[in-house]
Amino acid sequence: MPDATGLELLARELRESEAMGEDAILDTLHFRGRATLEVRPDRIRAVLARLRECGYASMMSVHGVDYYPREPRLGVHYELLDTSRVDRVTVKLRVPTEAPEVDSVTPEGPDGSGWPTANHQEREVYDMFGVVFSGHPDLRRILMPEDYEGHPQRRDFPVGGEPVIFTHNEGDSRGAAR
């Protein structure tokens, strides 16, 4: 992991990049050995492309987060790895629940800035949290049925969900609530 000084130097390099501008990086955090950059949602593709040039060429995961009750409430975290230095950096962004939209990082851009490993992980974040990834090649539910309403990983989703009908209780109108 970059240390606190290394993280600030990386953030400064990103801010000085022509493709992003000064306001692309909103904040930095170095906590318990973890380096985190918070970025504006509309600059995510440019930031990740620049980090790839800096050696962070492996996207290890994409996660959804619900910061309820704070706004903007929904977050997306990208975990990047520099395999030559065994360095990790987390890039995170936040979007409001009213219009939770961010550019997909899956498709290949003209600059070769796509991350194919984000394909299914963006679909999972869409399915569980409702974040819409514009430009995704196949954005549809991956874990829940297509006609399912709601996003089960949001903190305001009702606990308990729906009763599950098993063979031993299929005639019981109460479902699994015995």
C-alpha positions as CSV (number, residue, x, y, z in Angstrom):
1,M,0.0,0.0,0.0
2,P,1.2,3.5,-0.6
3,D,2.0,5.2,2.7
4,A,0.2,8.5,3.5
5,T,2.9,10.6,1.7
6,G,2.8,8.3,-1.3
7,L,-1.0,8.6,-1.4
8,E,-0.8,12.4,-1.4
9,L,1.8,12.3,-4.1
10,L,-0.4,10.0,-6.2
11,A,-3.4,12.3,-5.7
12,R,-1.4,15.4,-6.7
13,E,-0.3,13.6,-9.8
14,L,-3.9,12.8,-10.7
15,R,-5.0,16.3,-10.0
16,E,-2.3,17.7,-12.3
17,S,-3.2,15.4,-15.1
18,E,-4.8,17.2,-18.1
19,A,-7.6,14.6,-18.5
20,M,-9.0,15.1,-15.1
21,G,-8.5,18.6,-13.6
22,E,-8.1,19.8,-10.0
23,D,-11.5,18.7,-8.9
24,A,-11.4,15.1,-9.9
25,I,-10.0,13.9,-6.6
26,L,-12.3,14.9,-3.7
27,D,-10.4,13.4,-0.8
28,T,-7.7,11.0,0.3
29,L,-7.7,8.7,3.2
30,H,-4.8,6.6,4.6
31,F,-6.3,4.5,7.4
32,R,-4.9,1.2,8.9
33,G,-2.5,0.8,6.0
34,R,-5.2,1.2,3.4
35,A,-4.9,3.9,0.7
36,T,-8.2,5.4,-0.6
37,L,-8.9,8.0,-3.2
38,E,-12.4,9.5,-3.4
39,V,-13.2,10.7,-6.9
40,R,-16.0,12.5,-8.6
41,P,-18.4,10.0,-10.3
42,D,-18.1,11.7,-13.7
43,R,-14.3,11.3,-13.7
44,I,-14.1,7.6,-12.8
45,R,-13.0,6.3,-16.2
46,A,-10.2,9.0,-16.5
47,V,-8.9,8.4,-13.0
48,L,-8.8,4.6,-13.4
49,A,-7.1,5.0,-16.8
50,R,-4.4,7.2,-15.3
51,L,-4.0,4.8,-12.4
52,R,-3.4,2.0,-14.9
53,E,-0.6,4.1,-16.4
54,C,0.8,4.4,-12.9
55,G,1.1,0.6,-12.6
56,Y,-2.3,-0.3,-11.1
57,A,-3.2,-2.5,-14.0
58,S,-5.3,-5.2,-12.2
59,M,-8.8,-4.5,-11.0
60,M,-9.4,-6.9,-8.2
61,S,-13.0,-6.1,-7.3
62,V,-15.9,-3.7,-7.5
63,H,-18.1,-3.3,-4.5
64,G,-21.4,-1.5,-3.7
65,V,-21.9,0.3,-0.4
66,D,-24.8,1.9,1.3
67,Y,-23.9,4.9,3.5
68,Y,-27.4,5.2,4.9
69,P,-28.5,7.7,6.2
70,R,-25.8,10.0,4.8
71,E,-26.1,11.5,1.3
72,P,-24.9,10.9,-1.3
73,R,-25.9,7.5,0.0
74,L,-24.7,4.9,-2.5
75,G,-21.1,4.2,-3.1
76,V,-19.0,2.1,-5.5
77,H,-15.5,1.0,-4.5
78,Y,-12.9,-0.2,-7.0
79,E,-9.9,-2.2,-5.7
80,L,-6.8,-1.8,-7.9
81,L,-3.5,-3.7,-7.6
82,D,0.0,-2.9,-8.8
83,T,1.4,-6.5,-9.1
84,S,5.0,-5.4,-9.6
85,R,5.1,-3.5,-6.2
86,V,2.3,-5.5,-4.6
87,D,0.6,-2.1,-3.9
88,R,-3.2,-1.7,-3.5
89,V,-5.3,1.4,-3.8
90,T,-9.1,1.8,-3.3
91,V,-10.9,4.3,-5.5
92,K,-14.4,5.2,-4.3
93,L,-17.2,7.4,-5.5
94,R,-20.7,8.2,-4.2
95,V,-24.0,8.8,-6.0
96,P,-27.4,9.9,-4.7
97,T,-30.3,7.5,-4.5
98,E,-32.5,9.6,-6.7
99,A,-30.3,9.2,-9.8
100,P,-27.7,6.5,-8.9
101,E,-25.8,6.6,-12.2
102,V,-22.1,6.3,-13.0
103,D,-20.2,5.5,-16.2
104,S,-19.4,1.8,-16.6
105,V,-15.7,1.0,-16.7
106,T,-16.3,-2.3,-18.5
107,P,-16.4,-1.3,-22.1
108,E,-13.2,-0.6,-24.0
109,G,-12.8,3.1,-24.6
110,P,-10.8,4.6,-27.5
111,D,-7.9,4.9,-25.1
112,G,-8.0,1.2,-24.1
113,S,-9.4,2.2,-20.7
114,G,-11.9,-0.7,-20.2
115,W,-11.7,-3.2,-17.4
116,P,-13.3,-6.5,-18.5
117,T,-13.1,-7.8,-14.9
118,A,-15.7,-5.2,-13.9
119,N,-18.4,-6.7,-16.1
120,H,-20.1,-9.1,-13.7
121,Q,-19.2,-7.1,-10.6
122,E,-21.0,-4.0,-11.9
123,R,-24.0,-6.1,-12.7
124,E,-24.0,-7.4,-9.1
125,V,-23.8,-3.8,-7.7
126,Y,-26.7,-2.8,-10.0
127,D,-28.7,-5.8,-8.8
128,M,-28.1,-5.5,-5.1
129,F,-27.8,-1.6,-4.7
130,G,-29.5,-0.2,-7.8
131,V,-26.5,1.8,-9.1
132,V,-27.0,2.2,-12.9
133,F,-23.7,1.8,-14.9
134,S,-24.3,3.8,-18.1
135,G,-22.6,2.3,-21.1
136,H,-22.5,-1.3,-19.6
137,P,-22.7,-3.8,-22.4
138,D,-25.3,-6.1,-20.6
139,L,-26.7,-4.4,-17.5
140,R,-29.3,-6.7,-16.1
141,R,-29.9,-8.6,-12.9
142,I,-27.4,-11.3,-12.1
143,L,-28.4,-12.7,-8.7
144,M,-32.2,-11.8,-8.4
145,P,-35.0,-12.7,-10.8
146,E,-35.5,-10.2,-13.6
147,D,-39.0,-9.2,-12.3
148,Y,-37.7,-8.7,-8.7
149,E,-38.5,-5.3,-7.2
150,G,-36.1,-3.5,-5.0
151,H,-32.4,-3.9,-4.2
152,P,-31.8,-6.2,-1.2
153,Q,-28.4,-4.9,0.0
154,R,-29.8,-1.4,0.6
155,R,-30.0,-0.7,4.3
156,D,-33.7,0.4,4.1
157,F,-34.7,-2.9,2.4
158,P,-37.2,-4.8,4.6
159,V,-35.5,-7.5,6.7
160,G,-37.0,-11.0,6.2
161,G,-37.9,-10.7,2.5
162,E,-40.4,-13.1,1.1
163,P,-41.4,-16.5,2.4
164,V,-39.7,-19.3,0.5
165,I,-42.0,-22.2,-0.5
166,F,-40.4,-25.6,-0.2
167,T,-41.8,-29.0,-1.1
168,H,-42.8,-29.8,2.5
169,N,-44.9,-26.6,2.8
170,E,-46.1,-25.8,-0.7
171,G,-49.8,-26.3,0.3
172,D,-49.4,-24.0,3.3
173,S,-50.5,-20.4,2.4
174,R,-48.1,-19.0,5.1
175,G,-45.1,-20.3,3.1
176,A,-42.0,-20.8,5.3
177,A,-43.4,-18.8,8.2
178,R,-44.3,-21.9,10.3
